[in-house]
């Protein structure tokens, strides 16, 4: 079964993905695919540098993702250009991953699942949610400024919309233990009811 995992920025999607991996599910993250492409796909990197200039490179001449984000999130045309370059490559990777694991429950984390209308490619959608206060706290600990995460959040649907569109919602305002209890319930629901 093809499972999509989504949720707002700072809601804990990566934590959930890690817990699902611990339960033996094959998992992949769209964000990690992007990180890999930006460090390994030379042709892609050349195109991005050609478009935005070498000010987005760090001292090691590698794309600095936070500088790239600053550059594109303030300009919708730039953001659309970057997404049109990245998204087909990212989709190709996770589609291949799902094909490889077609005989088991496999999970793909896609932050902009609903925004990019990708939910129809999956059998079941799980959304991770938490309050803005908690997500802001988590993002601050990661070193993001308030303007950074507000820019990113403005590109996403509100959590309430994602929750409504999902088949299952994980509340991540509490402890990891509480989150794992909910994940156990999710796994039991899927594996025993074969939704």
N, C-alpha and C positions, 0 to 999 in steps of 0.2 A: 504494500500500500504506500502511495506517495503522500507524505505528510509535509505541509508547509508550516513553518514557525515564523510568526511575525510579532509586532508590538512596537510601541513607541520608543524613542531614544531614551536610554538610561533605565529601561524597564527590567533588564536582566536577561535578554534573549541568549547571550553567550553562556550565562550560568545554566540556563535551562538546557541548552544544547549539550553542555558538558555533562549534566545529570542524565540526559537521555543516552549519551555515549556510555556512561557508567552502567546503564541498564542493557547494554549490548546492541543498541540501535546504531546503524551506520548513519552518520550525520555530516553535513557540510554547510559552510557559512558563505553566503554571497559576499560579505565584507572581506573575509579571508581570501576569497578568490580574487577580489579587486586588489588586495595588498600584494598577492603573488604576481598578478599581471603587471602591476606598477613597478615591481622590482625585477621581473624576469623577461617581460615582453619588450625587447629593445625597439621594435618598430612602433609599438604603441607609445612608449615613452618619448620617442623622437617626435611623433605627431603632437603630443601634448606640449612638449617644450617649444616646438615650432609655433604653436598657437598662443601660448601664454608667456613665453620667454623663460630665460634661465633663473629668474628670481624665485621660481617655485622649487628650485633644487637646493638641497642642503650642502654643507661643506664637502660631503663625499660624492657630490654630483648625482645624488639619488633624489627622486621626487619626494618632497616633504609634504605629506598628506594634509597636514593642518594648513600649510600655506596654499595648497591647491584648493582646499575647501574654502578658505577665505576669498580666494579669487573667484570661484564659481558661485558660491551661495549668494553673493551680492548682485549677481547679474544672471537673469534667467536665460538669456541667449547663450552665455558661456556654459551654464549648467546643462542646458539641452544638448549643446554640442558634445560635451564630455559624456553625457549619458548615452547619446547615440553611438558613441565610439566604444564605450565600456559594456553596456548592457547586452549586446548580442554575444560578445565574447564570454561574459559571465554566464549567460543563459546556456550557452553551448556546453560549458563545464558541468553545471548542475544537472542538465538534461542527460548528459552522458553518465553522470554519477547515478541517477535514478534508474537508467537502463541497466547498469551493472548490478544494481540491487533490487531488481524488479520482483524478486521472489520473497522479499522480507519487508518489514516496516522500515522505511528510510525517510530521513528528515532533512529538509533544506530550510535554512534560516534566510528569509528574505525580508529586510526591513520595510521595503516599499511594495509589498505584495499586492495590496489592494489599490494603491495609488497607480501602479503600472498594469493593473488588471490581469494579474497572473494567477489568480486563485483558481481559475477554471482548469489549470494544468495539474491540479492536485485533487486527491480523493478526500482530504480532511485538512482543515485549517485550525491551528492552535495559536491563540494570541496571548502574549504575556503583558500584563498591565500592572501599573502601580500609580500612586499619586504623583503629581508634578513635584511636590515638595521632596519626596524620596528620590525621584529620578534626578532632580537638580542637585541634590546632595551627592549622589553617586557620580554625576558628571563633573562636579567641582573637584571631587577627590581624584578624578582622572586627569585633572589639569585644564579642563575646558572652562572658558570664561562664560558668563551668563549670555553675552551676545553670541558666542559660538553655538551654544546649544539652542538658543532661541531661533537662530538662523536655520539650524537643522530641523528643529521641531516644526517650523513654518512650512517645510516641504512635505510634512506627513499629515495624514488624517488624524483627527483627535482619537485618543484611546477609546472613547465611548463608541465611536463609529467602527473601529477595528473589532471591538468586543462583539458588537451586534452582528457583524458580518462573519464571525468565526464560528466553528463547530464546538470549540472548547476553549475556556478562558482560564488561565493560570494567574492567580493574584500573588504578586511578588512584593508586598509591603512588609512582610514579616521575615522570619528566619529561613535559612536554606533548608532546615529540617521540614518546616511547614510546606515549602515549595516542593520538596521531594515527596511528601505525602500526596500532594495533588498530582504529581507526575505518576506516582504509583496507580492512582485512580484512573488517570488518562490511559496508561498502558493496559490496565485491567479492562477498561471499557473497550478499547480497540481490539485487544487480543482475544477477548471472550465474546464480544458481540459482533466482531468482524463488520464494523460499520461500513 
